[in-house]
Amino acid sequence: MMRVQGEEHMEKEFVLTREEENLLLDILFQQNYASEILAVELTDIENGLKQTDVTQYKKITRLFYRLKNKGY
């Protein structure tokens, strides 16, 4: 499930189909945005703008470096 923020900063929820999820991922990789999005997420966590636990932070960090090592 993906959360989308509306104009009035109210959170609305909607569900992407598997096909939509795959399409989004394909485009993120084709445009080389996947690692950039992870970098922004890590920066937000490190600067205290987003909260997460250590396990999630480590997972994001590992994924970021994995993508960077593969050229994404």
PyMOL Python script that loads the backbone (N, CA, C, O; Angstrom):
from pymol import cmd

cmd.read_pdbstr("""\
ATOM      1  N   MET A   1       0.836  -1.163   0.000  1.00  0.00           N
ATOM      2  CA  MET A   1       0.000   0.000   0.000  1.00  0.00           C
ATOM      3  C   MET A   1       0.892   1.241   0.000  1.00  0.00           C
ATOM      4  O   MET A   1       1.887   1.299   0.722  1.00  0.00           O
ATOM      5  N   MET A   2       0.538   2.206  -0.793  1.00  0.00           N
ATOM      6  CA  MET A   2       1.323   3.429  -0.884  1.00  0.00           C
ATOM      7  C   MET A   2       0.499   4.583  -0.327  1.00  0.00           C
ATOM      8  O   MET A   2      -0.690   4.707  -0.621  1.00  0.00           O
ATOM      9  N   ARG A   3       1.136   5.422   0.475  1.00  0.00           N
ATOM     10  CA  ARG A   3       0.453   6.584   1.015  1.00  0.00           C
ATOM     11  C   ARG A   3       0.778   7.797   0.158  1.00  0.00           C
ATOM     12  O   ARG A   3       1.926   8.013  -0.230  1.00  0.00           O
ATOM     13  N   VAL A   4      -0.247   8.578  -0.128  1.00  0.00           N
ATOM     14  CA  VAL A   4      -0.075   9.792  -0.922  1.00  0.00           C
ATOM     15  C   VAL A   4      -0.586  10.959  -0.109  1.00  0.00           C
ATOM     16  O   VAL A   4      -1.650  10.884   0.505  1.00  0.00           O
ATOM     17  N   GLN A   5       0.185  12.047  -0.106  1.00  0.00           N
ATOM     18  CA  GLN A   5      -0.206  13.223   0.653  1.00  0.00           C
ATOM     19  C   GLN A   5      -1.030  14.128  -0.246  1.00  0.00           C
ATOM     20  O   GLN A   5      -0.611  14.456  -1.355  1.00  0.00           O
ATOM     21  N   GLY A   6      -2.203  14.531   0.230  1.00  0.00           N
ATOM     22  CA  GLY A   6      -3.080  15.407  -0.530  1.00  0.00           C
ATOM     23  C   GLY A   6      -2.708  16.866  -0.384  1.00  0.00           C
ATOM     24  O   GLY A   6      -1.748  17.211   0.305  1.00  0.00           O
ATOM     25  N   GLU A   7      -3.479  17.720  -1.039  1.00  0.00           N
ATOM     26  CA  GLU A   7      -3.199  19.151  -1.037  1.00  0.00           C
ATOM     27  C   GLU A   7      -3.261  19.758   0.351  1.00  0.00           C
ATOM     28  O   GLU A   7      -2.500  20.674   0.662  1.00  0.00           O
ATOM     29  N   GLU A   8      -4.139  19.270   1.170  1.00  0.00           N
ATOM     30  CA  GLU A   8      -4.300  19.827   2.516  1.00  0.00           C
ATOM     31  C   GLU A   8      -3.465  19.070   3.536  1.00  0.00           C
ATOM     32  O   GLU A   8      -3.735  19.142   4.735  1.00  0.00           O
ATOM     33  N   HIS A   9      -2.455  18.345   3.074  1.00  0.00           N
ATOM     34  CA  HIS A   9      -1.547  17.571   3.926  1.00  0.00           C
ATOM     35  C   HIS A   9      -2.274  16.482   4.703  1.00  0.00           C
ATOM     36  O   HIS A   9      -1.817  16.058   5.764  1.00  0.00           O
ATOM     37  N   MET A  10      -3.407  16.030   4.170  1.00  0.00           N
ATOM     38  CA  MET A  10      -4.104  14.894   4.755  1.00  0.00           C
ATOM     39  C   MET A  10      -3.632  13.660   4.003  1.00  0.00           C
ATOM     40  O   MET A  10      -3.515  13.680   2.778  1.00  0.00           O
ATOM     41  N   GLU A  11      -3.367  12.611   4.722  1.00  0.00           N
ATOM     42  CA  GLU A  11      -2.885  11.408   4.064  1.00  0.00           C
ATOM     43  C   GLU A  11      -4.049  10.604   3.513  1.00  0.00           C
ATOM     44  O   GLU A  11      -5.044  10.363   4.197  1.00  0.00           O
ATOM     45  N   LYS A  12      -3.900  10.195   2.264  1.00  0.00           N
ATOM     46  CA  LYS A  12      -4.872   9.335   1.617  1.00  0.00           C
ATOM     47  C   LYS A  12      -4.140   8.046   1.284  1.00  0.00           C
ATOM     48  O   LYS A  12      -2.945   8.065   0.990  1.00  0.00           O
ATOM     49  N   GLU A  13      -4.842   6.945   1.328  1.00  0.00           N
ATOM     50  CA  GLU A  13      -4.211   5.669   1.028  1.00  0.00           C
ATOM     51  C   GLU A  13      -4.825   5.070  -0.225  1.00  0.00           C
ATOM     52  O   GLU A  13      -6.032   5.163  -0.448  1.00  0.00           O
ATOM     53  N   PHE A  14      -3.988   4.461  -1.028  1.00  0.00           N
ATOM     54  CA  PHE A  14      -4.471   3.683  -2.152  1.00  0.00           C
ATOM     55  C   PHE A  14      -3.504   2.544  -2.394  1.00  0.00           C
ATOM     56  O   PHE A  14      -2.361   2.575  -1.937  1.00  0.00           O
ATOM     57  N   VAL A  15      -3.965   1.555  -3.105  1.00  0.00           N
ATOM     58  CA  VAL A  15      -3.167   0.353  -3.329  1.00  0.00           C
ATOM     59  C   VAL A  15      -2.790   0.280  -4.803  1.00  0.00           C
ATOM     60  O   VAL A  15      -3.640   0.435  -5.680  1.00  0.00           O
ATOM     61  N   LEU A  16      -1.508   0.043  -5.065  1.00  0.00           N
ATOM     62  CA  LEU A  16      -1.050  -0.192  -6.428  1.00  0.00           C
ATOM     63  C   LEU A  16      -1.210  -1.667  -6.758  1.00  0.00           C
ATOM     64  O   LEU A  16      -1.016  -2.530  -5.902  1.00  0.00           O
ATOM     65  N   THR A  17      -1.564  -1.946  -7.996  1.00  0.00           N
ATOM     66  CA  THR A  17      -1.590  -3.341  -8.436  1.00  0.00           C
ATOM     67  C   THR A  17      -0.150  -3.821  -8.587  1.00  0.00           C
ATOM     68  O   THR A  17       0.775  -3.009  -8.612  1.00  0.00           O
ATOM     69  N   ARG A  18       0.041  -5.102  -8.684  1.00  0.00           N
ATOM     70  CA  ARG A  18       1.381  -5.665  -8.886  1.00  0.00           C
ATOM     71  C   ARG A  18       1.973  -5.119 -10.189  1.00  0.00           C
ATOM     72  O   ARG A  18       3.161  -4.803 -10.254  1.00  0.00           O
ATOM     73  N   GLU A  19       1.141  -5.012 -11.216  1.00  0.00           N
ATOM     74  CA  GLU A  19       1.601  -4.479 -12.503  1.00  0.00           C
ATOM     75  C   GLU A  19       2.057  -3.022 -12.364  1.00  0.00           C
ATOM     76  O   GLU A  19       3.076  -2.636 -12.937  1.00  0.00           O
ATOM     77  N   GLU A  20       1.310  -2.215 -11.608  1.00  0.00           N
ATOM     78  CA  GLU A  20       1.692  -0.818 -11.384  1.00  0.00           C
ATOM     79  C   GLU A  20       2.987  -0.721 -10.576  1.00  0.00           C
ATOM     80  O   GLU A  20       3.845   0.114 -10.864  1.00  0.00           O
ATOM     81  N   GLU A  21       3.120  -1.578  -9.565  1.00  0.00           N
ATOM     82  CA  GLU A  21       4.358  -1.594  -8.777  1.00  0.00           C
ATOM     83  C   GLU A  21       5.557  -1.915  -9.663  1.00  0.00           C
ATOM     84  O   GLU A  21       6.593  -1.256  -9.579  1.00  0.00           O
ATOM     85  N   ASN A  22       5.410  -2.933 -10.512  1.00  0.00           N
ATOM     86  CA  ASN A  22       6.502  -3.325 -11.405  1.00  0.00           C
ATOM     87  C   ASN A  22       6.832  -2.223 -12.404  1.00  0.00           C
ATOM     88  O   ASN A  22       8.002  -1.973 -12.692  1.00  0.00           O
ATOM     89  N   LEU A  23       5.808  -1.568 -12.931  1.00  0.00           N
ATOM     90  CA  LEU A  23       6.021  -0.467 -13.863  1.00  0.00           C
ATOM     91  C   LEU A  23       6.784   0.664 -13.190  1.00  0.00           C
ATOM     92  O   LEU A  23       7.730   1.208 -13.758  1.00  0.00           O
ATOM     93  N   LEU A  24       6.374   1.013 -11.989  1.00  0.00           N
ATOM     94  CA  LEU A  24       7.050   2.072 -11.240  1.00  0.00           C
ATOM     95  C   LEU A  24       8.512   1.711 -10.982  1.00  0.00           C
ATOM     96  O   LEU A  24       9.402   2.539 -11.174  1.00  0.00           O
ATOM     97  N   LEU A  25       8.753   0.490 -10.552  1.00  0.00           N
ATOM     98  CA  LEU A  25      10.129   0.047 -10.314  1.00  0.00           C
ATOM     99  C   LEU A  25      10.961   0.066 -11.590  1.00  0.00           C
ATOM    100  O   LEU A  25      12.112   0.500 -11.581  1.00  0.00           O
ATOM    101  N   ASP A  26      10.377  -0.405 -12.684  1.00  0.00           N
ATOM    102  CA  ASP A  26      11.098  -0.389 -13.959  1.00  0.00           C
ATOM    103  C   ASP A  26      11.516   1.025 -14.336  1.00  0.00           C
ATOM    104  O   ASP A  26      12.650   1.250 -14.760  1.00  0.00           O
ATOM    105  N   ILE A  27      10.608   1.972 -14.182  1.00  0.00           N
ATOM    106  CA  ILE A  27      10.912   3.360 -14.532  1.00  0.00           C
ATOM    107  C   ILE A  27      11.959   3.940 -13.594  1.00  0.00           C
ATOM    108  O   ILE A  27      12.862   4.647 -14.042  1.00  0.00           O
ATOM    109  N   LEU A  28      11.857   3.654 -12.303  1.00  0.00           N
ATOM    110  CA  LEU A  28      12.860   4.143 -11.354  1.00  0.00           C
ATOM    111  C   LEU A  28      14.253   3.652 -11.726  1.00  0.00           C
ATOM    112  O   LEU A  28      15.221   4.408 -11.639  1.00  0.00           O
ATOM    113  N   PHE A  29      14.362   2.393 -12.138  1.00  0.00           N
ATOM    114  CA  PHE A  29      15.659   1.852 -12.539  1.00  0.00           C
ATOM    115  C   PHE A  29      16.112   2.424 -13.879  1.00  0.00           C
ATOM    116  O   PHE A  29      17.282   2.774 -14.037  1.00  0.00           O
ATOM    117  N   GLN A  30      15.200   2.521 -14.845  1.00  0.00           N
ATOM    118  CA  GLN A  30      15.563   3.056 -16.159  1.00  0.00           C
ATOM    119  C   GLN A  30      16.070   4.492 -16.060  1.00  0.00           C
ATOM    120  O   GLN A  30      16.993   4.877 -16.777  1.00  0.00           O
ATOM    121  N   GLN A  31      15.478   5.272 -15.189  1.00  0.00           N
ATOM    122  CA  GLN A  31      15.858   6.674 -15.030  1.00  0.00           C
ATOM    123  C   GLN A  31      16.987   6.864 -14.015  1.00  0.00           C
ATOM    124  O   GLN A  31      17.411   7.989 -13.754  1.00  0.00           O
ATOM    125  N   ASN A  32      17.467   5.759 -13.449  1.00  0.00           N
ATOM    126  CA  ASN A  32      18.530   5.795 -12.432  1.00  0.00           C
ATOM    127  C   ASN A  32      18.145   6.613 -11.199  1.00  0.00           C
ATOM    128  O   ASN A  32      18.986   7.290 -10.607  1.00  0.00           O
ATOM    129  N   TYR A  33      16.873   6.545 -10.819  1.00  0.00           N
ATOM    130  CA  TYR A  33      16.404   7.265  -9.636  1.00  0.00           C
ATOM    131  C   TYR A  33      16.352   6.397  -8.388  1.00  0.00           C
ATOM    132  O   TYR A  33      16.216   6.921  -7.282  1.00  0.00           O
ATOM    133  N   ALA A  34      16.457   5.089  -8.541  1.00  0.00           N
ATOM    134  CA  ALA A  34      16.296   4.195  -7.393  1.00  0.00           C
ATOM    135  C   ALA A  34      17.279   4.525  -6.276  1.00  0.00           C
ATOM    136  O   ALA A  34      16.874   4.679  -5.124  1.00  0.00           O
ATOM    137  N   SER A  35      18.563   4.636  -6.600  1.00  0.00           N
ATOM    138  CA  SER A  35      19.551   4.924  -5.556  1.00  0.00           C
ATOM    139  C   SER A  35      19.425   6.359  -5.052  1.00  0.00           C
ATOM    140  O   SER A  35      19.711   6.632  -3.887  1.00  0.00           O
ATOM    141  N   GLU A  36      18.996   7.278  -5.923  1.00  0.00           N
ATOM    142  CA  GLU A  36      18.807   8.662  -5.481  1.00  0.00           C
ATOM    143  C   GLU A  36      17.701   8.764  -4.434  1.00  0.00           C
ATOM    144  O   GLU A  36      17.829   9.501  -3.456  1.00  0.00           O
ATOM    145  N   ILE A  37      16.626   8.027  -4.643  1.00  0.00           N
ATOM    146  CA  ILE A  37      15.525   8.031  -3.679  1.00  0.00           C
ATOM    147  C   ILE A  37      15.989   7.454  -2.347  1.00  0.00           C
ATOM    148  O   ILE A  37      15.650   7.980  -1.286  1.00  0.00           O
ATOM    149  N   LEU A  38      16.762   6.373  -2.400  1.00  0.00           N
ATOM    150  CA  LEU A  38      17.291   5.795  -1.165  1.00  0.00           C
ATOM    151  C   LEU A  38      18.245   6.762  -0.471  1.00  0.00           C
ATOM    152  O   LEU A  38      18.248   6.852   0.756  1.00  0.00           O
ATOM    153  N   ALA A  39      19.052   7.484  -1.242  1.00  0.00           N
ATOM    154  CA  ALA A  39      19.982   8.459  -0.660  1.00  0.00           C
ATOM    155  C   ALA A  39      19.221   9.560   0.071  1.00  0.00           C
ATOM    156  O   ALA A  39      19.617   9.972   1.162  1.00  0.00           O
ATOM    157  N   VAL A  40      18.139  10.033  -0.521  1.00  0.00           N
ATOM    158  CA  VAL A  40      17.321  11.069   0.120  1.00  0.00           C
ATOM    159  C   VAL A  40      16.682  10.523   1.395  1.00  0.00           C
ATOM    160  O   VAL A  40      16.634  11.212   2.414  1.00  0.00           O
ATOM    161  N   GLU A  41      16.197   9.298   1.337  1.00  0.00           N
ATOM    162  CA  GLU A  41      15.593   8.669   2.519  1.00  0.00           C
ATOM    163  C   GLU A  41      16.614   8.558   3.648  1.00  0.00           C
ATOM    164  O   GLU A  41      16.309   8.874   4.798  1.00  0.00           O
ATOM    165  N   LEU A  42      17.820   8.110   3.321  1.00  0.00           N
ATOM    166  CA  LEU A  42      18.876   7.992   4.334  1.00  0.00           C
ATOM    167  C   LEU A  42      19.237   9.356   4.915  1.00  0.00           C
ATOM    168  O   LEU A  42      19.427   9.483   6.125  1.00  0.00           O
ATOM    169  N   THR A  43      19.332  10.365   4.071  1.00  0.00           N
ATOM    170  CA  THR A  43      19.645  11.720   4.541  1.00  0.00           C
ATOM    171  C   THR A  43      18.558  12.233   5.471  1.00  0.00           C
ATOM    172  O   THR A  43      18.856  12.827   6.506  1.00  0.00           O
ATOM    173  N   ASP A  44      17.302  12.008   5.111  1.00  0.00           N
ATOM    174  CA  ASP A  44      16.192  12.438   5.970  1.00  0.00           C
ATOM    175  C   ASP A  44      16.252  11.754   7.332  1.00  0.00           C
ATOM    176  O   ASP A  44      16.012  12.388   8.359  1.00  0.00           O
ATOM    177  N   ILE A  45      16.568  10.472   7.340  1.00  0.00           N
ATOM    178  CA  ILE A  45      16.681   9.735   8.606  1.00  0.00           C
ATOM    179  C   ILE A  45      17.850  10.279   9.418  1.00  0.00           C
ATOM    180  O   ILE A  45      17.720  10.532  10.616  1.00  0.00           O
ATOM    181  N   GLU A  46      18.981  10.454   8.765  1.00  0.00           N
ATOM    182  CA  GLU A  46      20.185  10.925   9.463  1.00  0.00           C
ATOM    183  C   GLU A  46      20.032  12.346   9.999  1.00  0.00           C
ATOM    184  O   GLU A  46      20.635  12.697  11.012  1.00  0.00           O
ATOM    185  N   ASN A  47      19.228  13.162   9.322  1.00  0.00           N
ATOM    186  CA  ASN A  47      18.998  14.539   9.774  1.00  0.00           C
ATOM    187  C   ASN A  47      17.808  14.672  10.713  1.00  0.00           C
ATOM    188  O   ASN A  47      17.446  15.783  11.101  1.00  0.00           O
ATOM    189  N   GLY A  48      17.194  13.545  11.086  1.00  0.00           N
ATOM    190  CA  GLY A  48      16.086  13.568  12.022  1.00  0.00           C
ATOM    191  C   GLY A  48      14.760  13.987  11.425  1.00  0.00           C
ATOM    192  O   GLY A  48      13.813  14.257  12.165  1.00  0.00           O
ATOM    193  N   LEU A  49      14.664  14.048  10.100  1.00  0.00           N
ATOM    194  CA  LEU A  49      13.413  14.433   9.456  1.00  0.00           C
ATOM    195  C   LEU A  49      12.436  13.269   9.361  1.00  0.00           C
ATOM    196  O   LEU A  49      11.227  13.469   9.245  1.00  0.00           O
ATOM    197  N   LYS A  50      12.968  12.052   9.411  1.00  0.00           N
ATOM    198  CA  LYS A  50      12.146  10.843   9.407  1.00  0.00           C
ATOM    199  C   LYS A  50      12.647   9.930  10.504  1.00  0.00           C
ATOM    200  O   LYS A  50      13.839   9.900  10.811  1.00  0.00           O
ATOM    201  N   GLN A  51      11.731   9.191  11.087  1.00  0.00           N
ATOM    202  CA  GLN A  51      12.077   8.269  12.158  1.00  0.00           C
ATOM    203  C   GLN A  51      11.994   6.839  11.643  1.00  0.00           C
ATOM    204  O   GLN A  51      11.086   6.489  10.888  1.00  0.00           O
ATOM    205  N   THR A  52      12.940   6.028  12.055  1.00  0.00           N
ATOM    206  CA  THR A  52      12.919   4.608  11.729  1.00  0.00           C
ATOM    207  C   THR A  52      13.761   3.876  12.760  1.00  0.00           C
ATOM    208  O   THR A  52      14.489   4.495  13.536  1.00  0.00           O
ATOM    209  N   ASP A  53      13.658   2.565  12.761  1.00  0.00           N
ATOM    210  CA  ASP A  53      14.489   1.807  13.693  1.00  0.00           C
ATOM    211  C   ASP A  53      15.805   1.429  13.016  1.00  0.00           C
ATOM    212  O   ASP A  53      15.954   1.568  11.802  1.00  0.00           O
ATOM    213  N   VAL A  54      16.737   0.958  13.803  1.00  0.00           N
ATOM    214  CA  VAL A  54      18.077   0.639  13.312  1.00  0.00           C
ATOM    215  C   VAL A  54      18.025  -0.445  12.236  1.00  0.00           C
ATOM    216  O   VAL A  54      18.758  -0.373  11.250  1.00  0.00           O
ATOM    217  N   THR A  55      17.175  -1.433  12.415  1.00  0.00           N
ATOM    218  CA  THR A  55      17.071  -2.524  11.450  1.00  0.00           C
ATOM    219  C   THR A  55      16.645  -2.006  10.083  1.00  0.00           C
ATOM    220  O   THR A  55      17.240  -2.372   9.069  1.00  0.00           O
ATOM    221  N   GLN A  56      15.629  -1.164  10.047  1.00  0.00           N
ATOM    222  CA  GLN A  56      15.150  -0.599   8.783  1.00  0.00           C
ATOM    223  C   GLN A  56      16.227   0.282   8.145  1.00  0.00           C
ATOM    224  O   GLN A  56      16.437   0.235   6.933  1.00  0.00           O
ATOM    225  N   TYR A  57      16.903   1.080   8.961  1.00  0.00           N
ATOM    226  CA  TYR A  57      17.980   1.940   8.472  1.00  0.00           C
ATOM    227  C   TYR A  57      19.082   1.102   7.812  1.00  0.00           C
ATOM    228  O   TYR A  57      19.586   1.453   6.745  1.00  0.00           O
ATOM    229  N   LYS A  58      19.445  -0.002   8.458  1.00  0.00           N
ATOM    230  CA  LYS A  58      20.484  -0.879   7.904  1.00  0.00           C
ATOM    231  C   LYS A  58      20.034  -1.516   6.591  1.00  0.00           C
ATOM    232  O   LYS A  58      20.831  -1.657   5.664  1.00  0.00           O
ATOM    233  N   LYS A  59      18.759  -1.900   6.509  1.00  0.00           N
ATOM    234  CA  LYS A  59      18.229  -2.481   5.277  1.00  0.00           C
ATOM    235  C   LYS A  59      18.296  -1.476   4.130  1.00  0.00           C
ATOM    236  O   LYS A  59      18.691  -1.820   3.016  1.00  0.00           O
ATOM    237  N   ILE A  60      17.912  -0.243   4.407  1.00  0.00           N
ATOM    238  CA  ILE A  60      17.951   0.803   3.382  1.00  0.00           C
ATOM    239  C   ILE A  60      19.387   1.061   2.952  1.00  0.00           C
ATOM    240  O   ILE A  60      19.668   1.211   1.763  1.00  0.00           O
ATOM    241  N   THR A  61      20.298   1.114   3.924  1.00  0.00           N
ATOM    242  CA  THR A  61      21.710   1.353   3.626  1.00  0.00           C
ATOM    243  C   THR A  61      22.287   0.235   2.763  1.00  0.00           C
ATOM    244  O   THR A  61      22.982   0.502   1.783  1.00  0.00           O
ATOM    245  N   ARG A  62      22.001  -1.014   3.123  1.00  0.00           N
ATOM    246  CA  ARG A  62      22.490  -2.158   2.338  1.00  0.00           C
ATOM    247  C   ARG A  62      21.958  -2.111   0.906  1.00  0.00           C
ATOM    248  O   ARG A  62      22.702  -2.335  -0.048  1.00  0.00           O
ATOM    249  N   LEU A  63      20.677  -1.820   0.768  1.00  0.00           N
ATOM    250  CA  LEU A  63      20.074  -1.749  -0.559  1.00  0.00           C
ATOM    251  C   LEU A  63      20.688  -0.615  -1.373  1.00  0.00           C
ATOM    252  O   LEU A  63      20.954  -0.773  -2.565  1.00  0.00           O
ATOM    253  N   PHE A  64      20.910   0.523  -0.731  1.00  0.00           N
ATOM    254  CA  PHE A  64      21.532   1.660  -1.410  1.00  0.00           C
ATOM    255  C   PHE A  64      22.896   1.265  -1.982  1.00  0.00           C
ATOM    256  O   PHE A  64      23.165   1.502  -3.160  1.00  0.00           O
ATOM    257  N   TYR A  65      23.753   0.666  -1.158  1.00  0.00           N
ATOM    258  CA  TYR A  65      25.088   0.286  -1.618  1.00  0.00           C
ATOM    259  C   TYR A  65      25.049  -0.829  -2.656  1.00  0.00           C
ATOM    260  O   TYR A  65      25.880  -0.865  -3.563  1.00  0.00           O
ATOM    261  N   ARG A  66      24.096  -1.730  -2.525  1.00  0.00           N
ATOM    262  CA  ARG A  66      23.941  -2.787  -3.519  1.00  0.00           C
ATOM    263  C   ARG A  66      23.605  -2.201  -4.890  1.00  0.00           C
ATOM    264  O   ARG A  66      24.173  -2.602  -5.906  1.00  0.00           O
ATOM    265  N   LEU A  67      22.677  -1.248  -4.901  1.00  0.00           N
ATOM    266  CA  LEU A  67      22.301  -0.610  -6.164  1.00  0.00           C
ATOM    267  C   LEU A  67      23.459   0.187  -6.750  1.00  0.00           C
ATOM    268  O   LEU A  67      23.719   0.125  -7.952  1.00  0.00           O
ATOM    269  N   LYS A  68      24.150   0.934  -5.896  1.00  0.00           N
ATOM    270  CA  LYS A  68      25.280   1.745  -6.369  1.00  0.00           C
ATOM    271  C   LYS A  68      26.375   0.856  -6.964  1.00  0.00           C
ATOM    272  O   LYS A  68      26.968   1.200  -7.986  1.00  0.00           O
ATOM    273  N   ASN A  69      26.639  -0.282  -6.327  1.00  0.00           N
ATOM    274  CA  ASN A  69      27.665  -1.204  -6.833  1.00  0.00           C
ATOM    275  C   ASN A  69      27.294  -1.813  -8.184  1.00  0.00           C
ATOM    276  O   ASN A  69      28.171  -2.236  -8.938  1.00  0.00           O
ATOM    277  N   LYS A  70      25.998  -1.858  -8.489  1.00  0.00           N
ATOM    278  CA  LYS A  70      25.530  -2.388  -9.775  1.00  0.00           C
ATOM    279  C   LYS A  70      25.315  -1.277 -10.801  1.00  0.00           C
ATOM    280  O   LYS A  70      24.874  -1.540 -11.920  1.00  0.00           O
ATOM    281  N   GLY A  71      25.623  -0.042 -10.423  1.00  0.00           N
ATOM    282  CA  GLY A  71      25.525   1.055 -11.382  1.00  0.00           C
ATOM    283  C   GLY A  71      24.193   1.761 -11.447  1.00  0.00           C
ATOM    284  O   GLY A  71      23.923   2.492 -12.401  1.00  0.00           O
ATOM    285  N   TYR A  72      23.358   1.556 -10.450  1.00  0.00           N
ATOM    286  CA  TYR A  72      22.058   2.232 -10.431  1.00  0.00           C
ATOM    287  C   TYR A  72      22.138   3.452  -9.581  1.00  0.00           C
ATOM    288  O   TYR A  72      21.147   4.167  -9.432  1.00  0.00           O
TER     289      TYR A  72
END
""", "prot")
cmd.dss("prot")
cmd.show_as("cartoon", "prot")
cmd.util.cbc("prot")
cmd.orient("prot")
